[in-house]
Amino acid sequence: MKVNQWTLGLAAAGVISFGAVAQADEKPTQNVLTLVSSTVLSGYVNTSATWSPGKAAAAPGYAYGNNTAAAGGVGTVSKNDGFNLNVVDLMVSKATDESAWSAGYTAELWIGPDAQTLGNGTGSTTSTDLAIKQAYVALNAPIGNGINFKMGVFDSPLGYEAANAGENPNYTRSYGYTIEPTSLTGLLASYKVCDALSLSAAIANTYNASVNVRASGVQSQKTYCVAATITAPDSFGFLKGAALNVGAISGINTASPVAAGGAGVSPNTTLLYVGATIPTPWETLKAGASWDHLQFERTTGINTTDVDSIALYTSFTGINKLKINTRVEYLDNNNGYIALGGPGAIATKGAASGNAKAEVVAATVTLDYSLWANVITRLEYRLDHDVSHGHNLPGNANSGAVGAAAGNNNAQLVALNVIYKF
C-alpha cells in the first residue's frame, strides 16, 4: 500500500486511523481491477507484398479501402512492386453483458497508410496515417427482447465486406465496398425480433465517414439508415443458416467527388444494398452474393447518376488448412462520376470530360493457408477488365489521366497478404 506524506501526518496526529487509510486504498484498487479484467485489448498488424504486371512502379497502387472520399480518391499511395505496411489496428473494448442496463464501449484506431482510406478525417487530418475507425458507447435497454444502442463513431451496418481485412474472404476490396460509407457518426439501434429476424436503424450526421462533420446549417438535415437480416431456420435443410441482408442509407455526402462538377454543392446520396450468404449441399463449399446501387441526386448541373456493383463469392474449405476464395464482380460506373479502387483508381470523370461510362468486370482468386497460429497468410491474383474499352484502368505512365495513351483496358495484381491478430 502506498500512502503519501500528508496522509501519514494525519494518521500520526490521530485525525484518521491507519485502518481507514488501508480501506480507502483497497476500494479504488478493487474497482480498477474489476474494470481492467473486463476490458479487452485486441488488434492486428497488416502487411503485404504486391506486384502489378505491366504497370509502372511509380503509379498509384491498389486502394485498399474506400476510395470515394475525395475527387481523386484516397489511399492511393504507390504500393506497386514492393513490400508494404498496410495498417496497425488497436482496439480497446468492454462488451455489454446480459444484465438489463449493461453498458460498454469500443475505441479502435488505425495507424499506417491505409488509415487514409477510411476517409473520416476532418480538415488537415484527412491524409494522415492515424484515424479513428470506431469510438462509441454501447448501451442495452430492456425493452421487449432488448435494444442495443451504439452512440459515437461506428462501422456502417451495410455491406458484404468489412473494413478489417482479416474478416473478408479476399485481400483486395470489391467495387461495392468502395461506394459504401466506411463508418457513420451518430446513433445505431439494433433489435432481435426472433432467431430469424433482426432489425437495425441509424441516424447520422452525414453519409460519408468524416467525424463530426455536418451536412449543412439545417439541424434536421441528417443521414438515415435501415437494415434487416433474415436467417433461415433449421427446417430449411442444407440452407439452414443462410442469411439475407437488405438495407438502405440516404443523406448528404459532403465529400462526394460529384460535388466537384456541381459548383461545390454536396449531393443527396442514397445506397441500396442486398447481400446474402448461402450454404450449399456440400459442407466444404459456401457461396455469397451482393448488390450495391448508389444514386446521386440534387446536384447542380447533374440530375441523377447511378452506380451499380454486383459480386458473387465462393469459399472452398475441403483441403486441410487451405481456403480457396473467389470473387467475380461487375461494375457499371454510369457516366464515370465516381473514382473507384481496383488495382489502381479509375479516374474521376464528369460531364465536362465527354467520356463514356466505365463498365468493369473483375475476377479475384485467393489462397488462404493457415500455417502459423494467429496469422492469416494468403496469396491473391486479381484481374480487372474494362469491357467498355474506354481505357479507364490505370496506365503505365499516368493513372490520373484518361485516354488511350494513359489508360489500359486490363489491370492485374498479385499480392501476398500477412496479418498477425492479437
C-alpha positions in Angstrom: 0.0 0.0 0.0 1.4 3.4 -1.0 0.5 6.3 1.3 1.5 9.9 0.7 3.2 12.1 3.4 0.2 14.2 4.1 -2.0 11.1 4.9 0.8 9.7 7.2 0.8 13.0 9.1 -2.9 13.0 9.7 -2.7 9.4 10.9 0.1 10.1 13.3 -1.8 13.0 14.7 -4.8 10.7 15.3 -7.1 12.6 12.9 -7.6 9.4 10.9 -6.7 5.7 11.6 -4.3 3.6 9.6 -7.3 1.1 9.1 -9.3 3.8 7.4 -6.3 4.5 5.2 -6.0 0.9 4.2 -9.7 0.6 3.5 -9.7 3.8 1.4 -6.8 2.5 -0.6 -8.2 -1.0 -1.2 -11.6 0.1 -2.5 -10.5 2.0 -5.6 -7.8 -0.7 -6.3 -10.5 -3.3 -6.4 -12.7 -1.2 -8.7 -9.8 -0.6 -11.0 -9.0 -4.3 -11.1 -12.7 -5.1 -11.9 -12.7 -2.6 -14.8 -9.4 -3.9 -16.2 -10.5 -7.5 -16.0 -13.5 -6.8 -18.3 -11.5 -4.7 -20.8 -10.1 -6.4 -23.9 -7.1 -5.2 -25.9 -7.0 -6.6 -29.4 -6.0 -5.7 -33.0 -3.7 -6.8 -35.7 -0.7 -5.9 -37.9 -1.5 -6.0 -41.6 1.4 -6.2 -44.2 1.6 -7.0 -47.9 3.9 -7.5 -50.9 2.4 -6.6 -54.2 3.3 -6.8 -57.9 1.3 -5.1 -60.7 2.4 -6.6 -64.0 2.7 -4.1 -66.9 2.4 -1.1 -64.7 5.0 1.5 -63.7 6.3 1.3 -60.1 5.7 5.0 -59.6 1.9 4.7 -60.5 -0.6 4.6 -57.6 -1.2 1.1 -56.2 -4.4 -0.6 -55.3 -6.5 1.5 -52.9 -7.0 -1.0 -50.1 -10.1 0.7 -48.6 -12.9 3.1 -49.6 -11.8 5.3 -52.4 -14.6 7.8 -52.7 -13.8 10.4 -50.0 -12.3 12.9 -52.4 -12.4 13.6 -56.1 -9.1 11.9 -56.7 -9.7 9.2 -54.2 -7.8 8.5 -51.0 -5.2 5.9 -50.0 -3.6 5.8 -53.5 0.0 5.9 -52.2 2.0 3.7 -54.5 2.2 0.0 -53.4 3.4 -1.5 -56.7 6.2 -3.9 -56.9 7.3 -3.9 -53.3 6.7 -4.5 -49.6 4.1 -2.5 -47.6 2.9 -1.8 -44.1 -0.8 -1.5 -44.7 -2.2 -0.7 -41.2 -1.9 -1.4 -37.5 -5.2 -1.8 -35.7 -5.5 -1.2 -32.0 -8.8 -1.7 -30.2 -9.7 -1.4 -26.5 -13.3 -2.5 -25.7 -15.6 -3.6 -22.9 -18.6 -5.7 -24.1 -22.1 -5.3 -22.7 -23.3 -8.3 -20.6 -26.7 -10.0 -20.0 -27.9 -7.6 -17.3 -30.9 -5.3 -18.1 -29.0 -2.0 -18.2 -25.5 -3.0 -19.1 -23.0 -0.7 -20.8 -19.7 -1.0 -22.6 -17.5 0.8 -25.1 -15.2 0.4 -28.1 -12.3 2.5 -29.1 -10.5 1.4 -32.3 -7.6 3.2 -34.0 -5.9 2.7 -37.4 -2.2 3.6 -37.7 -0.5 3.4 -41.1 -1.0 4.4 -44.8 -4.4 2.7 -45.1 -5.8 4.8 -42.3 -6.3 7.4 -45.1 -8.7 5.0 -46.9 -11.3 5.4 -44.1 -11.9 8.9 -45.3 -13.2 10.0 -41.9 -10.6 12.7 -41.0 -11.5 16.4 -40.9 -9.6 19.3 -42.3 -5.9 18.6 -42.4 -6.2 15.2 -40.7 -7.8 13.7 -43.9 -4.5 12.5 -45.3 -2.7 11.5 -42.1 -1.7 7.9 -41.1 -3.8 8.0 -37.9 -7.6 7.6 -37.9 -10.4 6.8 -35.5 -12.0 3.7 -37.0 -14.6 3.3 -34.2 -15.3 5.0 -30.9 -18.7 4.5 -29.4 -20.5 3.8 -26.2 -22.7 0.7 -26.2 -25.9 0.5 -24.2 -28.5 -2.2 -23.6 -32.1 -1.3 -22.8 -34.6 -3.9 -21.5 -37.4 -3.1 -24.0 -39.0 -6.2 -25.5 -36.2 -8.6 -26.3 -33.7 -5.9 -25.6 -32.5 -3.0 -27.7 -28.8 -2.5 -28.3 -27.5 1.1 -28.9 -24.2 2.4 -30.2 -23.5 6.2 -30.0 -20.4 7.7 -31.5 -18.5 6.5 -34.5 -19.3 3.0 -35.6 -18.9 0.8 -38.7 -21.6 1.1 -41.4 -24.2 -1.7 -40.9 -24.5 -2.2 -44.6 -22.1 -4.2 -46.8 -20.8 -7.7 -47.6 -17.2 -6.8 -46.8 -15.8 -5.3 -43.6 -13.2 -2.6 -43.1 -11.0 -5.1 -41.2 -9.1 -7.1 -43.8 -9.0 -10.4 -41.8 -12.8 -10.6 -41.7 -13.0 -10.7 -45.6 -12.5 -13.7 -47.9 -10.2 -11.7 -50.1 -7.3 -9.2 -49.6 -8.4 -6.6 -52.1 -11.9 -5.0 -51.8 -14.9 -5.3 -54.1 -16.1 -2.3 -56.1 -19.2 -2.5 -53.9 -17.2 -1.8 -50.8 -15.6 1.3 -52.4 -19.0 3.0 -52.8 -20.3 2.3 -49.3 -19.6 4.5 -46.3 -16.9 3.0 -44.1 -18.4 4.4 -40.9 -21.1 6.7 -39.5 -21.1 9.3 -36.7 -24.4 9.1 -34.9 -26.8 6.6 -33.1 -27.4 3.0 -34.1 -30.2 0.9 -32.6 -30.4 -2.9 -33.1 -33.2 -5.2 -32.2 -33.6 -9.0 -32.5 -37.2 -9.8 -33.2 -36.7 -13.5 -33.2 -34.0 -16.0 -34.3 -35.0 -15.5 -37.9 -35.2 -11.7 -38.0 -33.0 -8.8 -36.8 -33.6 -5.1 -37.4 -31.4 -2.0 -37.1 -31.8 1.7 -37.7 -29.4 4.6 -37.5 -29.3 8.4 -37.7 -26.0 10.0 -38.5 -24.6 13.4 -39.4 -23.6 12.7 -43.0 -23.5 9.8 -45.5 -19.7 10.0 -45.7 -17.4 8.9 -42.9 -16.0 12.3 -41.7 -16.2 12.5 -37.9 -18.3 15.3 -36.5 -18.9 16.9 -40.0 -22.4 18.4 -40.5 -24.3 18.3 -43.8 -25.4 22.0 -43.6 -26.7 24.6 -41.2 -30.1 22.9 -41.1 -30.3 20.9 -37.9 -32.8 18.4 -39.3 -30.7 17.5 -42.3 -29.3 14.1 -41.2 -28.5 10.7 -42.8 -30.8 7.8 -42.1 -30.2 4.1 -42.4 -32.4 1.0 -42.0 -31.4 -2.7 -42.3 -32.8 -6.1 -41.8 -31.2 -9.6 -41.6 -33.3 -12.7 -42.3 -31.8 -16.1 -41.2 -33.0 -19.4 -42.5 -34.1 -21.8 -39.6 -33.0 -25.5 -39.2 -36.1 -26.6 -41.1 -34.6 -25.3 -44.3 -32.3 -28.3 -44.6 -28.9 -27.6 -46.0 -29.9 -24.0 -46.4 -30.2 -23.5 -42.6 -28.1 -20.6 -41.5 -28.4 -18.8 -44.9 -28.7 -15.1 -44.3 -30.2 -12.3 -46.4 -29.3 -8.7 -45.6 -31.2 -5.8 -47.0 -30.9 -2.1 -46.2 -30.7 1.5 -47.4 -28.9 4.6 -46.3 -29.6 8.1 -47.5 -28.2 11.5 -46.7 -25.9 14.3 -47.8 -22.4 13.3 -48.8 -20.1 16.3 -48.1 -17.1 14.5 -49.5 -18.6 13.3 -52.8 -16.5 13.8 -55.9 -19.7 14.6 -57.8 -19.7 18.0 -56.0 -16.6 19.0 -58.0 -18.8 19.2 -61.1 -21.6 20.9 -59.3 -20.2 24.2 -58.0 -19.4 22.7 -54.6 -23.0 21.6 -53.9 -23.0 18.3 -52.0 -25.5 15.8 -53.5 -28.0 13.7 -51.7 -26.7 10.2 -51.8 -28.7 7.0 -51.5 -27.3 3.5 -51.3 -29.5 0.4 -51.7 -27.9 -2.9 -50.6 -28.8 -6.6 -50.8 -26.4 -9.3 -49.7 -26.7 -13.0 -49.0 -24.5 -15.8 -47.6 -25.7 -19.2 -48.9 -24.7 -22.7 -47.7 -24.6 -25.5 -50.3 -25.3 -29.2 -50.1 -21.6 -29.7 -49.7 -20.3 -28.6 -46.3 -16.9 -27.6 -47.8 -18.5 -25.1 -50.2 -20.2 -21.8 -49.4 -21.5 -19.1 -51.6 -22.4 -15.4 -51.3 -23.7 -12.5 -53.4 -24.1 -8.7 -53.1 -25.6 -5.9 -55.0 -24.9 -2.2 -54.3 -26.8 0.6 -56.0 -25.6 4.1 -55.5 -27.6 7.1 -56.6 -26.8 10.9 -56.5 -29.5 13.5 -56.7 -30.0 17.3 -56.5 -26.5 18.3 -57.6 -26.0 21.5 -59.7 -25.6 20.5 -63.4 -26.5 16.8 -62.7 -30.0 15.4 -62.5 -29.3 11.9 -61.4 -26.3 9.5 -61.8 -26.2 5.8 -60.7 -23.5 3.3 -59.9 -24.2 -0.4 -59.7 -21.9 -3.2 -58.4 -22.7 -6.9 -58.4 -20.4 -9.5 -56.8 -20.5 -13.3 -56.5 -18.4 -15.1 -53.9 -17.4 -18.7 -53.2 -15.3 -20.3 -50.4 -14.0 -23.9 -50.6 -12.5 -25.5 -47.4 -12.1 -29.1 -48.5 -8.3 -29.1 -48.2 -6.6 -29.2 -44.8 -5.6 -25.7 -43.6 -6.4 -24.2 -47.1 -9.3 -22.0 -48.1 -9.8 -21.1 -51.8 -11.9 -18.0 -52.0 -13.1 -16.4 -55.3 -15.0 -13.3 -56.2 -16.4 -12.2 -59.6 -17.9 -8.8 -59.9 -19.4 -6.4 -62.4 -19.3 -2.6 -62.1 -21.5 -0.2 -64.1 -20.0 3.3 -63.3 -22.6 5.3 -65.0 -21.1 8.4 -66.7 -17.9 7.8 -64.7 -18.7 10.2 -61.9 -17.1 8.1 -59.1 -13.4 7.4 -58.5 -13.2 3.8 -57.6 -10.4 1.5 -56.3 -9.3 -1.6 -58.2 -5.6 -2.5 -58.8 -5.5 1.3 -59.1 -8.0 4.1 -59.2 -10.4 4.6 -62.1 -10.0 8.3 -62.9 -12.9 10.6 -61.9 -14.9 11.7 -65.0 -17.7 14.2 -65.2 -20.0 15.5 -67.9 -17.4 18.0 -69.0 -14.9 15.3 -69.9 -17.1 13.8 -72.6 -16.0 10.3 -71.6 -18.4 7.4 -71.8 -19.3 5.4 -68.7 -17.0 2.7 -67.4 -18.0 -0.9 -67.2 -15.6 -3.2 -65.5 -15.5 -7.0 -64.8 -13.1 -8.2 -62.1 -12.1 -11.7 -61.1 -10.2 -12.5 -57.8 -8.8 -15.8 -56.6 -7.3 -16.0 -53.0 -5.4 -18.9 -51.5 -5.7 -18.6 -47.7 -3.3 -21.1 -45.9 -3.2 -21.4 -42.1 0.3 -22.3 -41.2 1.1 -20.2 -38.1 -1.2 -19.6 -35.1 -3.0 -16.2 -35.1 -1.6 -15.4 -38.6 -3.5 -15.0 -41.8 -1.4 -15.8 -44.9 -2.9 -15.5 -48.3 -1.8 -15.2 -51.9 -4.1 -13.4 -54.3 -4.4 -12.8 -58.0 -6.8 -10.2 -59.4 -7.7 -9.2 -62.9 -9.8 -6.2 -63.8 -11.1 -5.8 -67.4 -12.7 -2.7 -68.8 -15.5 -4.1 -71.0 -16.4 -0.7 -72.2 -12.9 -0.4 -73.8 -12.6 3.2 -72.7 -9.1 2.7 -71.3 -10.4 3.6 -67.8 -8.0 1.4 -65.8 -4.6 2.9 -64.7 -2.0 3.2 -67.3 1.8 2.7 -67.2 2.6 6.4 -67.2 -0.2 8.5 -65.6 -3.1 6.7 -63.9 -4.7 10.0 -63.2 -5.3 10.8 -66.9 -8.0 9.3 -69.1 -7.5 8.2 -72.7 -5.9 5.6 -74.8 -2.4 6.9 -74.3 -2.7 6.9 -70.5 -5.1 4.2 -69.6 -5.5 0.4 -70.0 -8.3 -2.0 -70.6 -6.7 -4.5 -68.3 -5.1 -4.3 -64.8 -3.5 -7.1 -62.8 -2.4 -7.5 -59.3 -0.5 -10.3 -57.5 -0.4 -9.8 -53.7 0.8 -11.7 -50.6 -1.0 -10.6 -47.5 0.2 -11.4 -44.0 -1.8 -10.4 -40.9 -1.0 -11.1 -37.3 -4.0 -10.9 -35.0 -3.7 -10.4 -31.2 
